[in-house]
Amino acid sequence: MRDDQALLHRPAALGLPGGGYHSRRESPESAVRRECMEELGIEFIGAVEVLDEHFTELEGKRDSLRIFRGVALSTKLKPNREIAEARWTPLDYSGLPDGRLISRWAEMAIAAHRGTSS
């Protein structure tokens, strides 16, 4: 996230970049940096901040989801082959075409960024 925009990408619905994290091998901050670089070619300036954490039991396993905020070094995106679409958009979604689906996790992250609940 930046102060006035969120980075969304789409494998299906537009959502947040993310992926696997193994606590024995890396910190949560290292994982978010690695995943954003691998999926979108994004590097962060300074620290990334944990905004919120959620626990899920999707797919029959207990997982935690951490929502981070950071400042991107550049707005240039270099999506990998897994990503169908990636874009920066204002936090009110005004930069998206009508009817575009937004993941509930992305909505929760933007609410956390604003300091409101979704």
CNS distance restraints for C-alpha pairs under 8 A (distance, minus, plus):
assign (resid   1 and name CA) (resid   5 and name CA) 6.08 0.50 0.50
assign (resid   1 and name CA) (resid   6 and name CA) 4.60 0.50 0.50
assign (resid   1 and name CA) (resid   7 and name CA) 6.11 0.50 0.50
assign (resid   1 and name CA) (resid  68 and name CA) 7.89 0.50 0.50
assign (resid   1 and name CA) (resid  69 and name CA) 5.14 0.50 0.50
assign (resid   1 and name CA) (resid  70 and name CA) 5.69 0.50 0.50
assign (resid   1 and name CA) (resid  71 and name CA) 6.51 0.50 0.50
assign (resid   1 and name CA) (resid  72 and name CA) 7.80 0.50 0.50
assign (resid   1 and name CA) (resid 113 and name CA) 7.90 0.50 0.50
assign (resid   2 and name CA) (resid   6 and name CA) 6.22 0.50 0.50
assign (resid   2 and name CA) (resid  69 and name CA) 7.46 0.50 0.50
assign (resid   2 and name CA) (resid  70 and name CA) 6.71 0.50 0.50
assign (resid   2 and name CA) (resid  71 and name CA) 5.58 0.50 0.50
assign (resid   2 and name CA) (resid  72 and name CA) 7.30 0.50 0.50
assign (resid   4 and name CA) (resid  90 and name CA) 6.07 0.50 0.50
assign (resid   4 and name CA) (resid  91 and name CA) 6.25 0.50 0.50
assign (resid   5 and name CA) (resid  88 and name CA) 6.35 0.50 0.50
assign (resid   5 and name CA) (resid  89 and name CA) 5.40 0.50 0.50
assign (resid   5 and name CA) (resid  90 and name CA) 4.33 0.50 0.50
assign (resid   5 and name CA) (resid  91 and name CA) 5.16 0.50 0.50
assign (resid   6 and name CA) (resid  88 and name CA) 5.76 0.50 0.50
assign (resid   6 and name CA) (resid  89 and name CA) 5.61 0.50 0.50
assign (resid   6 and name CA) (resid  90 and name CA) 6.34 0.50 0.50
assign (resid   6 and name CA) (resid  91 and name CA) 5.96 0.50 0.50
assign (resid   6 and name CA) (resid 110 and name CA) 7.34 0.50 0.50
assign (resid   7 and name CA) (resid  16 and name CA) 7.05 0.50 0.50
assign (resid   7 and name CA) (resid  86 and name CA) 7.38 0.50 0.50
assign (resid   7 and name CA) (resid  87 and name CA) 5.95 0.50 0.50
assign (resid   7 and name CA) (resid  88 and name CA) 4.55 0.50 0.50
assign (resid   7 and name CA) (resid  89 and name CA) 6.48 0.50 0.50
assign (resid   8 and name CA) (resid  14 and name CA) 5.71 0.50 0.50
assign (resid   8 and name CA) (resid  15 and name CA) 5.16 0.50 0.50
assign (resid   8 and name CA) (resid  16 and name CA) 5.32 0.50 0.50
assign (resid   8 and name CA) (resid  17 and name CA) 7.03 0.50 0.50
assign (resid   8 and name CA) (resid  86 and name CA) 5.72 0.50 0.50
assign (resid   8 and name CA) (resid  87 and name CA) 5.61 0.50 0.50
assign (resid   8 and name CA) (resid  88 and name CA) 6.26 0.50 0.50
assign (resid   8 and name CA) (resid  89 and name CA) 7.35 0.50 0.50
assign (resid   8 and name CA) (resid 106 and name CA) 7.65 0.50 0.50
assign (resid   9 and name CA) (resid  14 and name CA) 5.11 0.50 0.50
assign (resid   9 and name CA) (resid  15 and name CA) 5.39 0.50 0.50
assign (resid   9 and name CA) (resid  16 and name CA) 6.16 0.50 0.50
assign (resid   9 and name CA) (resid  17 and name CA) 6.48 0.50 0.50
assign (resid   9 and name CA) (resid  83 and name CA) 6.75 0.50 0.50
assign (resid   9 and name CA) (resid  84 and name CA) 7.50 0.50 0.50
assign (resid   9 and name CA) (resid  85 and name CA) 5.38 0.50 0.50
assign (resid   9 and name CA) (resid  86 and name CA) 3.93 0.50 0.50
assign (resid   9 and name CA) (resid  87 and name CA) 6.29 0.50 0.50
assign (resid  10 and name CA) (resid  14 and name CA) 4.26 0.50 0.50
assign (resid  10 and name CA) (resid  15 and name CA) 5.99 0.50 0.50
assign (resid  10 and name CA) (resid  83 and name CA) 6.00 0.50 0.50
assign (resid  10 and name CA) (resid  84 and name CA) 5.53 0.50 0.50
assign (resid  10 and name CA) (resid  85 and name CA) 4.96 0.50 0.50
assign (resid  10 and name CA) (resid  86 and name CA) 6.22 0.50 0.50
assign (resid  11 and name CA) (resid  82 and name CA) 6.85 0.50 0.50
assign (resid  11 and name CA) (resid  83 and name CA) 5.37 0.50 0.50
assign (resid  11 and name CA) (resid  84 and name CA) 5.43 0.50 0.50
assign (resid  11 and name CA) (resid  85 and name CA) 7.17 0.50 0.50
assign (resid  12 and name CA) (resid  84 and name CA) 7.86 0.50 0.50
assign (resid  13 and name CA) (resid 100 and name CA) 7.53 0.50 0.50
assign (resid  13 and name CA) (resid 101 and name CA) 5.01 0.50 0.50
assign (resid  13 and name CA) (resid 102 and name CA) 5.44 0.50 0.50
assign (resid  13 and name CA) (resid 103 and name CA) 5.70 0.50 0.50
assign (resid  14 and name CA) (resid  85 and name CA) 7.93 0.50 0.50
assign (resid  14 and name CA) (resid 100 and name CA) 7.55 0.50 0.50
assign (resid  14 and name CA) (resid 101 and name CA) 6.06 0.50 0.50
assign (resid  14 and name CA) (resid 102 and name CA) 4.79 0.50 0.50
assign (resid  14 and name CA) (resid 103 and name CA) 5.88 0.50 0.50
assign (resid  14 and name CA) (resid 106 and name CA) 7.78 0.50 0.50
assign (resid  15 and name CA) (resid 102 and name CA) 6.03 0.50 0.50
assign (resid  15 and name CA) (resid 103 and name CA) 5.02 0.50 0.50
assign (resid  15 and name CA) (resid 104 and name CA) 7.91 0.50 0.50
assign (resid  15 and name CA) (resid 105 and name CA) 6.86 0.50 0.50
assign (resid  15 and name CA) (resid 106 and name CA) 5.13 0.50 0.50
assign (resid  16 and name CA) (resid 103 and name CA) 7.95 0.50 0.50
assign (resid  16 and name CA) (resid 105 and name CA) 7.17 0.50 0.50
assign (resid  16 and name CA) (resid 106 and name CA) 5.59 0.50 0.50
assign (resid  17 and name CA) (resid  35 and name CA) 7.10 0.50 0.50
assign (resid  17 and name CA) (resid  36 and name CA) 6.21 0.50 0.50
assign (resid  17 and name CA) (resid  39 and name CA) 7.20 0.50 0.50
assign (resid  17 and name CA) (resid  40 and name CA) 7.99 0.50 0.50
assign (resid  18 and name CA) (resid  32 and name CA) 6.81 0.50 0.50
assign (resid  18 and name CA) (resid  35 and name CA) 5.83 0.50 0.50
assign (resid  18 and name CA) (resid  36 and name CA) 7.02 0.50 0.50
assign (resid  19 and name CA) (resid  35 and name CA) 6.21 0.50 0.50
assign (resid  20 and name CA) (resid  31 and name CA) 7.57 0.50 0.50
assign (resid  21 and name CA) (resid  26 and name CA) 7.33 0.50 0.50
assign (resid  21 and name CA) (resid  28 and name CA) 6.94 0.50 0.50
assign (resid  21 and name CA) (resid  31 and name CA) 5.83 0.50 0.50
assign (resid  22 and name CA) (resid  26 and name CA) 6.27 0.50 0.50
assign (resid  23 and name CA) (resid  27 and name CA) 6.11 0.50 0.50
assign (resid  23 and name CA) (resid  28 and name CA) 7.40 0.50 0.50
assign (resid  26 and name CA) (resid  30 and name CA) 5.91 0.50 0.50
assign (resid  26 and name CA) (resid  31 and name CA) 6.39 0.50 0.50
assign (resid  27 and name CA) (resid  31 and name CA) 6.24 0.50 0.50
assign (resid  28 and name CA) (resid  32 and name CA) 6.30 0.50 0.50
assign (resid  29 and name CA) (resid  33 and name CA) 6.24 0.50 0.50
assign (resid  29 and name CA) (resid  47 and name CA) 8.00 0.50 0.50
assign (resid  29 and name CA) (resid  48 and name CA) 6.47 0.50 0.50
assign (resid  30 and name CA) (resid  34 and name CA) 6.05 0.50 0.50
assign (resid  31 and name CA) (resid  35 and name CA) 6.03 0.50 0.50
assign (resid  32 and name CA) (resid  36 and name CA) 6.06 0.50 0.50
assign (resid  32 and name CA) (resid  68 and name CA) 7.75 0.50 0.50
assign (resid  33 and name CA) (resid  37 and name CA) 6.18 0.50 0.50
assign (resid  33 and name CA) (resid  42 and name CA) 7.98 0.50 0.50
assign (resid  33 and name CA) (resid  43 and name CA) 6.77 0.50 0.50
assign (resid  33 and name CA) (resid  44 and name CA) 7.13 0.50 0.50
assign (resid  34 and name CA) (resid  38 and name CA) 6.04 0.50 0.50
assign (resid  35 and name CA) (resid  39 and name CA) 5.91 0.50 0.50
assign (resid  36 and name CA) (resid  40 and name CA) 5.44 0.50 0.50
assign (resid  36 and name CA) (resid  41 and name CA) 6.37 0.50 0.50
assign (resid  36 and name CA) (resid  42 and name CA) 5.46 0.50 0.50
assign (resid  36 and name CA) (resid  43 and name CA) 7.17 0.50 0.50
assign (resid  37 and name CA) (resid  41 and name CA) 4.18 0.50 0.50
assign (resid  37 and name CA) (resid  42 and name CA) 4.80 0.50 0.50
assign (resid  37 and name CA) (resid  43 and name CA) 6.10 0.50 0.50
assign (resid  38 and name CA) (resid  80 and name CA) 7.10 0.50 0.50
assign (resid  39 and name CA) (resid  78 and name CA) 7.77 0.50 0.50
assign (resid  39 and name CA) (resid  79 and name CA) 5.56 0.50 0.50
assign (resid  39 and name CA) (resid  80 and name CA) 5.27 0.50 0.50
assign (resid  39 and name CA) (resid  82 and name CA) 7.38 0.50 0.50
assign (resid  39 and name CA) (resid  83 and name CA) 7.06 0.50 0.50
assign (resid  40 and name CA) (resid  77 and name CA) 5.62 0.50 0.50
assign (resid  40 and name CA) (resid  78 and name CA) 4.93 0.50 0.50
assign (resid  40 and name CA) (resid  79 and name CA) 4.15 0.50 0.50
assign (resid  40 and name CA) (resid  80 and name CA) 6.28 0.50 0.50
assign (resid  40 and name CA) (resid  86 and name CA) 7.72 0.50 0.50
assign (resid  41 and name CA) (resid  77 and name CA) 5.92 0.50 0.50
assign (resid  41 and name CA) (resid  78 and name CA) 4.85 0.50 0.50
assign (resid  41 and name CA) (resid  79 and name CA) 6.47 0.50 0.50
assign (resid  42 and name CA) (resid  72 and name CA) 6.48 0.50 0.50
assign (resid  42 and name CA) (resid  73 and name CA) 7.23 0.50 0.50
assign (resid  42 and name CA) (resid  74 and name CA) 7.14 0.50 0.50
assign (resid  42 and name CA) (resid  75 and name CA) 7.89 0.50 0.50
assign (resid  42 and name CA) (resid  76 and name CA) 7.69 0.50 0.50
assign (resid  42 and name CA) (resid  77 and name CA) 6.57 0.50 0.50
assign (resid  42 and name CA) (resid  78 and name CA) 7.59 0.50 0.50
assign (resid  43 and name CA) (resid  72 and name CA) 5.72 0.50 0.50
assign (resid  43 and name CA) (resid  73 and name CA) 5.54 0.50 0.50
assign (resid  43 and name CA) (resid  74 and name CA) 7.41 0.50 0.50
assign (resid  44 and name CA) (resid  48 and name CA) 7.43 0.50 0.50
assign (resid  44 and name CA) (resid  70 and name CA) 6.24 0.50 0.50
assign (resid  44 and name CA) (resid  71 and name CA) 5.43 0.50 0.50
assign (resid  44 and name CA) (resid  72 and name CA) 4.41 0.50 0.50
assign (resid  44 and name CA) (resid  73 and name CA) 5.24 0.50 0.50
assign (resid  45 and name CA) (resid  70 and name CA) 7.33 0.50 0.50
assign (resid  45 and name CA) (resid  71 and name CA) 5.56 0.50 0.50
assign (resid  45 and name CA) (resid  72 and name CA) 5.97 0.50 0.50
assign (resid  45 and name CA) (resid  73 and name CA) 5.46 0.50 0.50
assign (resid  46 and name CA) (resid  70 and name CA) 7.80 0.50 0.50
assign (resid  46 and name CA) (resid  71 and name CA) 7.51 0.50 0.50
assign (resid  47 and name CA) (resid  70 and name CA) 6.78 0.50 0.50
assign (resid  48 and name CA) (resid  68 and name CA) 6.26 0.50 0.50
assign (resid  48 and name CA) (resid  69 and name CA) 5.58 0.50 0.50
assign (resid  48 and name CA) (resid  70 and name CA) 4.48 0.50 0.50
assign (resid  48 and name CA) (resid  71 and name CA) 7.52 0.50 0.50
assign (resid  49 and name CA) (resid  68 and name CA) 5.30 0.50 0.50
assign (resid  49 and name CA) (resid  69 and name CA) 5.12 0.50 0.50
assign (resid  49 and name CA) (resid  70 and name CA) 6.33 0.50 0.50
assign (resid  50 and name CA) (resid  66 and name CA) 6.61 0.50 0.50
assign (resid  50 and name CA) (resid  67 and name CA) 5.80 0.50 0.50
assign (resid  50 and name CA) (resid  68 and name CA) 4.44 0.50 0.50
assign (resid  50 and name CA) (resid  69 and name CA) 6.46 0.50 0.50
assign (resid  51 and name CA) (resid  66 and name CA) 7.52 0.50 0.50
assign (resid  51 and name CA) (resid  67 and name CA) 5.46 0.50 0.50
assign (resid  51 and name CA) (resid  68 and name CA) 5.43 0.50 0.50
assign (resid  51 and name CA) (resid  69 and name CA) 6.56 0.50 0.50
assign (resid  51 and name CA) (resid 109 and name CA) 7.72 0.50 0.50
assign (resid  51 and name CA) (resid 112 and name CA) 6.15 0.50 0.50
assign (resid  51 and name CA) (resid 113 and name CA) 6.79 0.50 0.50
assign (resid  52 and name CA) (resid  66 and name CA) 5.87 0.50 0.50
assign (resid  52 and name CA) (resid  67 and name CA) 5.17 0.50 0.50
assign (resid  52 and name CA) (resid  68 and name CA) 7.32 0.50 0.50
assign (resid  52 and name CA) (resid 109 and name CA) 7.58 0.50 0.50
assign (resid  52 and name CA) (resid 112 and name CA) 6.61 0.50 0.50
assign (resid  53 and name CA) (resid  64 and name CA) 6.83 0.50 0.50
assign (resid  53 and name CA) (resid  65 and name CA) 5.53 0.50 0.50
assign (resid  53 and name CA) (resid  66 and name CA) 4.38 0.50 0.50
assign (resid  53 and name CA) (resid  67 and name CA) 6.13 0.50 0.50
assign (resid  54 and name CA) (resid  64 and name CA) 5.58 0.50 0.50
assign (resid  54 and name CA) (resid  65 and name CA) 5.03 0.50 0.50
assign (resid  54 and name CA) (resid  66 and name CA) 6.47 0.50 0.50
assign (resid  55 and name CA) (resid  62 and name CA) 6.96 0.50 0.50
assign (resid  55 and name CA) (resid  63 and name CA) 5.65 0.50 0.50
assign (resid  55 and name CA) (resid  64 and name CA) 4.34 0.50 0.50
assign (resid  55 and name CA) (resid  65 and name CA) 6.10 0.50 0.50
assign (resid  56 and name CA) (resid  61 and name CA) 7.80 0.50 0.50
assign (resid  56 and name CA) (resid  62 and name CA) 5.63 0.50 0.50
assign (resid  56 and name CA) (resid  63 and name CA) 5.27 0.50 0.50
assign (resid  56 and name CA) (resid  64 and name CA) 6.19 0.50 0.50
assign (resid  56 and name CA) (resid  65 and name CA) 7.57 0.50 0.50
assign (resid  57 and name CA) (resid  61 and name CA) 5.02 0.50 0.50
assign (resid  57 and name CA) (resid  62 and name CA) 4.38 0.50 0.50
assign (resid  57 and name CA) (resid  63 and name CA) 6.23 0.50 0.50
assign (resid  58 and name CA) (resid  62 and name CA) 7.07 0.50 0.50
assign (resid  58 and name CA) (resid  63 and name CA) 7.77 0.50 0.50
assign (resid  67 and name CA) (resid 109 and name CA) 6.01 0.50 0.50
assign (resid  69 and name CA) (resid 113 and name CA) 7.42 0.50 0.50
assign (resid  75 and name CA) (resid  88 and name CA) 7.75 0.50 0.50
assign (resid  77 and name CA) (resid  86 and name CA) 7.36 0.50 0.50
assign (resid  77 and name CA) (resid  87 and name CA) 7.69 0.50 0.50
assign (resid  79 and name CA) (resid  83 and name CA) 5.87 0.50 0.50
assign (resid  79 and name CA) (resid  85 and name CA) 7.68 0.50 0.50
assign (resid  79 and name CA) (resid  86 and name CA) 6.83 0.50 0.50
assign (resid  88 and name CA) (resid  95 and name CA) 7.94 0.50 0.50
assign (resid  89 and name CA) (resid  93 and name CA) 5.89 0.50 0.50
assign (resid  89 and name CA) (resid  94 and name CA) 7.06 0.50 0.50
assign (resid  89 and name CA) (resid  95 and name CA) 5.03 0.50 0.50
assign (resid  89 and name CA) (resid  96 and name CA) 6.83 0.50 0.50
assign (resid  90 and name CA) (resid  94 and name CA) 6.11 0.50 0.50
assign (resid  90 and name CA) (resid  95 and name CA) 6.07 0.50 0.50
assign (resid  91 and name CA) (resid 110 and name CA) 6.83 0.50 0.50
assign (resid  96 and name CA) (resid 100 and name CA) 6.70 0.50 0.50
assign (resid 102 and name CA) (resid 106 and name CA) 6.62 0.50 0.50
assign (resid 102 and name CA) (resid 107 and name CA) 7.04 0.50 0.50
assign (resid 103 and name CA) (resid 107 and name CA) 6.52 0.50 0.50
assign (resid 104 and name CA) (resid 108 and name CA) 6.14 0.50 0.50
assign (resid 105 and name CA) (resid 109 and name CA) 6.09 0.50 0.50
assign (resid 106 and name CA) (resid 110 and name CA) 6.21 0.50 0.50
assign (resid 107 and name CA) (resid 111 and name CA) 6.20 0.50 0.50
assign (resid 107 and name CA) (resid 118 and name CA) 6.96 0.50 0.50
assign (resid 108 and name CA) (resid 112 and name CA) 6.15 0.50 0.50
assign (resid 108 and name CA) (resid 117 and name CA) 7.19 0.50 0.50
assign (resid 108 and name CA) (resid 118 and name CA) 5.60 0.50 0.50
assign (resid 109 and name CA) (resid 113 and name CA) 6.12 0.50 0.50
assign (resid 110 and name CA) (resid 114 and name CA) 6.24 0.50 0.50
assign (resid 111 and name CA) (resid 115 and name CA) 6.10 0.50 0.50
assign (resid 111 and name CA) (resid 116 and name CA) 4.98 0.50 0.50
assign (resid 111 and name CA) (resid 117 and name CA) 5.42 0.50 0.50
assign (resid 111 and name CA) (resid 118 and name CA) 5.62 0.50 0.50
assign (resid 112 and name CA) (resid 116 and name CA) 5.75 0.50 0.50
assign (resid 112 and name CA) (resid 117 and name CA) 6.39 0.50 0.50
assign (resid 112 and name CA) (resid 118 and name CA) 8.00 0.50 0.50
